[in-house]
Each structure stands twice: as structure tokens, then as C-alpha cells.
Amino acid sequence: MSVQPIAKPRTTAVVLAGGTGQRVGLSIPKQLLKIAGKAVIEHTLSIFEQAEGIDDIIVLMAPGYVPDVEKIVAKAGLTKVTKVIEGGSTRNETTERAISALGEGLAEGEDRNVLFHDAVRPLLSQRVIQDCVDALERYEAVDVAIPSADTIIVTRTHGGDGEFITEVPDRSRLRRGQTPQAFKLSTIRKAYEVAAGDPNFQATDDCSVVLKYLPDVPIYVVAGDEYNMKVTQPVDVFIADKLFQLASTAAPQQADEAAYRELLAGKTLVVFGGSYGIGADIATLAEQYGAKVYALGRSTTGTHVENPEHVDDALSKAYAETGRVDYVINTAGVLRIGKLAETDNTTIQEALNVNYLAPVQIARAAHKYLAETKGQLLLYTSSSYTRGRAEYSLYSSTKAAMVNLTQALADEWAADEVRVNCVNPERTATPMRTKAFGEEPAGSLLSSEAVARTSLDVLLSELTGHVIDVRQVDPTRGASEASGFEQALAAVLDRQEDV
């Protein structure tokens, strides 16, 4: 007699989005605030959409704003979202509504896993999600927490004299709770059923309900992440936006050479700055995979990116000959080093024209073609964009502008389904760099071919509005040893040493 394997229970992510924007001074719920070109809740839902351990998603939204979330879900193509329902007036009531919705359609005795997560924690890592799902194979309740870096004090109020310390707990045992909080559905349902008999029931999170009303159920703690911040105060909006800007995104690689051929065959690429270096390598690779490529450059085709007529002519020619323009790439740039006070007007104008105004003109001219094919514009920044350095003021500032331009256009063109991304290579062996710095030690620079390969991966992905780091040592590796926040910080510190 064969033994049938036990089917794993479904795992549902419940995104709790019932809060308002009062503490951040908004007239709309803070989860609808845009950070890095997308609503906070879209970032959060996308994380669960990509999580392998999550089967479906339910959203509990602030009353009156369900249609707003439904539009975001439809526009972003979030297929795992099965329900968007109104939350309650309190956190407890919202959870109870989620429990009721989760129980619909379940057979008698059937259970499922559920992860409750704050919608305003849009920087959750896949590692934390998977750790919670794995922990539910052994435990009925799971919390996520990180050590407290601050000393915690307990106070009391003494009349009108203010607060006074009564206790300073041992910080080594203190943790800061985060979300998700994960449970067996049967466990969290039972906890709330017991709590319903308490006339004084009130809780700000779900693990505390299990702790108080099901004291015999152990609550396992998964290591959280400093990066998993909650957008609550006005300063959080600024910090979260900067973290999105600074944190690198890994472009999904294609499975094999055949996949590149399948995706690029018959497509049209227009590459500005395609005479040499990264642009030329992109053109060569794409042609090998069957794409029609127009590689344009000052020294090869006489194309000056700072001349709008040259840009228009290049795009219209590609469209006339192939009937489409799928991808527009701009790798053109100039690197002028020197003290700003000693730089002449001609050099300043050249840097602004080539490094800033040219990408703006390319974007304007390319939009109508890319809107037709639902294609992508790919720009390039420099590893110095996060921090301006002495004698690189023109270069660093224009490259920082590329990041802002990318994020703004990704948002602006989202309705047309045109994607916009920005590649951020570390120090790369290109003729432009050799001209500026001379020959450098072998092995100290990234190859232009490696940047070109990643650029193709970005073009063939569904990413938009992202800055994609290309580094000799991938900063996303070693996730088990470092949190996402630590990885982002390390990347920022590395960039301050790069150009």
C-alpha cells in the first residue's frame, strides 16, 4: 500500500492596511503614499507576490479606500491578491475580519498558515518571509523581532512634575517587534475566540493575543531585519525613500542562451553611446541573440546625443526600417575632473549637455515608440551618485540626476506600461575611464562585458524604477550573514570609494 504524501497547508499573507496618514501629516492613508515611484502598499504587496512560500494574499484596507487598492493590484498585475476588503476601526477588529475571510471555503478540520504584515513595512526581505513559513512547520505561532540598540527605560508620572525612571530592564533580553507575525489559522482563531470573553480585551498586535489567551502555545521568534522599518512618522517617509534609492536590486538572469534568443529575436534596440565600451558590448550581445541593433556614437555614426535632431533621426530611422523600437539605451557620457571654480564654461556646458540634457531629450523622443511596444528606457549612473566628491562635482551631480529621472519617469510612464531603469556599475574598464585615469591594475575593474550582460537582463525583466548595481562581488550574496540594511549600507560605503 503506497503512502500518500501529506499536502502542505496553503500559506496566506494578510496585509493589514487599515491605518491612516495622520501621524505623517497626510489626508490619505499612509500606505497610499508614494515612495520610490510606487505606493507604499504596492511595494509591500510586490514582495509577497514574489515570495515562493506565499500562495495568496488578502488585503485589509482602510474604509473608503478599497477601490484605490484594487486599481493598484490590477495595474501592477499582482495575481496572488485574491481579496481586498475593508478593515475595522481597530487592529483587533481588522484581524478578526481577516480570520473570518480566511475561514471561508475551508473544509472541516482543514488548516492553513497565515502571515499578518503591516502594509507600511515595504522593505521586508524574502529571507524573513521564508523563515516565518519554515518556522510554521514546527510551531503554531511565530513573531519577528530584532535586538534593541537603545536602552529601554520604564517611567512613571509624578503629578505635574513630569516623568521619572522606575526601571531600566536588561537590554540583552529586549527585542523590538516587527511583522510579519505568523500563525496556524486554527491557533489565532482560537486565541481571538477566547479573547472575545474578556470585556477588557485590547491588543496592538496578534502575538500578544496568543500570549495572553493561549499561554501554553510557545511563540517562536524569527530574526528580523533593521531594513524592515515601519513608515509611521514624517521622518520615516524620507528614510524609506532614501533606502529604496540606495538599496541595490538584482536583475533576474535568464535561464540559458536559448532564453535570450527567444526574448530578443525580432526586437529592435537603439543604443546611444554604442561606439565602444558598455554600449558596444550591449549591441554585440543583442545582435548575437537575434535583435536588430542600432549602435550610435559620435566616432562611428556621427551621432551627437546632445543634439535633439540627431536623437530624433536615429529613433525614426530604426522605427521606419523595423516597424518598432523595443529598447532605448543610453550609455553616452563624459567624465571631466577638476575643481569647479577652475572649470571653464565650455567644459561645464559639455557636462550638462551630454550627461543630463541628452538623456532628457532621449527620453522625450523615445516615449512614443516605447509606449507602442511597451518597452524600456535604460539609463546609467555612477557609483558616486550617492555622495558628491571633490573634483567630481559635475559628474556626480549629473549622475545623481539620472537616478531621480529614472524614478520619476517610471512613475510617469507606468500608465503606458513603459519601464525605466538605471544601471549603476562600479568602476568599469572603459575607454572613458582609461582616458581619465590611465591604466589601472588588472582585476581591479569590472569588465564592460559583465555590465552589458546585466543590462540585457534588466531589459528583459519586468523591473521598473530601479537602480541595479553591477559589482565584481555581488552585494546580495551572503544574505544569511548580513541583513538587507547592512548590505545596502556596505554598498553605499563602497560607492564612496568608487567613481
Secondary structure as GFF3:
##gff-version 3
##sequence-region A 1 499
A	DSSP	beta_strand	11	17	.	.	.	ID=ss1
A	DSSP	three_ten_helix	22	24	.	.	.	ID=ss2
A	DSSP	three_ten_helix	30	32	.	.	.	ID=ss3
A	DSSP	beta_strand	34	35	.	.	.	ID=ss4
A	DSSP	beta_strand	38	39	.	.	.	ID=ss5
A	DSSP	alpha_helix	40	50	.	.	.	ID=ss6
A	DSSP	beta_strand	56	61	.	.	.	ID=ss7
A	DSSP	alpha_helix	66	76	.	.	.	ID=ss8
A	DSSP	beta_strand	81	86	.	.	.	ID=ss9
A	DSSP	alpha_helix	91	103	.	.	.	ID=ss10
A	DSSP	beta_strand	113	118	.	.	.	ID=ss11
A	DSSP	alpha_helix	126	135	.	.	.	ID=ss12
A	DSSP	beta_strand	141	147	.	.	.	ID=ss13
A	DSSP	beta_strand	154	157	.	.	.	ID=ss14
A	DSSP	beta_strand	163	167	.	.	.	ID=ss15
A	DSSP	three_ten_helix	171	173	.	.	.	ID=ss16
A	DSSP	beta_strand	175	184	.	.	.	ID=ss17
A	DSSP	alpha_helix	185	195	.	.	.	ID=ss18
A	DSSP	alpha_helix	207	213	.	.	.	ID=ss19
A	DSSP	beta_strand	219	223	.	.	.	ID=ss20
A	DSSP	alpha_helix	234	246	.	.	.	ID=ss21
A	DSSP	alpha_helix	257	264	.	.	.	ID=ss22
A	DSSP	beta_strand	268	272	.	.	.	ID=ss23
A	DSSP	alpha_helix	277	288	.	.	.	ID=ss24
A	DSSP	beta_strand	292	296	.	.	.	ID=ss25
A	DSSP	alpha_helix	308	322	.	.	.	ID=ss26
A	DSSP	beta_strand	327	330	.	.	.	ID=ss27
A	DSSP	three_ten_helix	340	342	.	.	.	ID=ss28
A	DSSP	alpha_helix	345	352	.	.	.	ID=ss29
A	DSSP	pi_helix	353	357	.	.	.	ID=ss30
A	DSSP	alpha_helix	358	373	.	.	.	ID=ss31
A	DSSP	beta_strand	376	380	.	.	.	ID=ss32
A	DSSP	alpha_helix	393	412	.	.	.	ID=ss33
A	DSSP	three_ten_helix	414	416	.	.	.	ID=ss34
A	DSSP	beta_strand	419	425	.	.	.	ID=ss35
A	DSSP	beta_strand	428	429	.	.	.	ID=ss36
A	DSSP	alpha_helix	431	437	.	.	.	ID=ss37
A	DSSP	beta_strand	446	447	.	.	.	ID=ss38
A	DSSP	alpha_helix	448	459	.	.	.	ID=ss39
A	DSSP	beta_strand	467	470	.	.	.	ID=ss40
A	DSSP	alpha_helix	484	495	.	.	.	ID=ss41
###
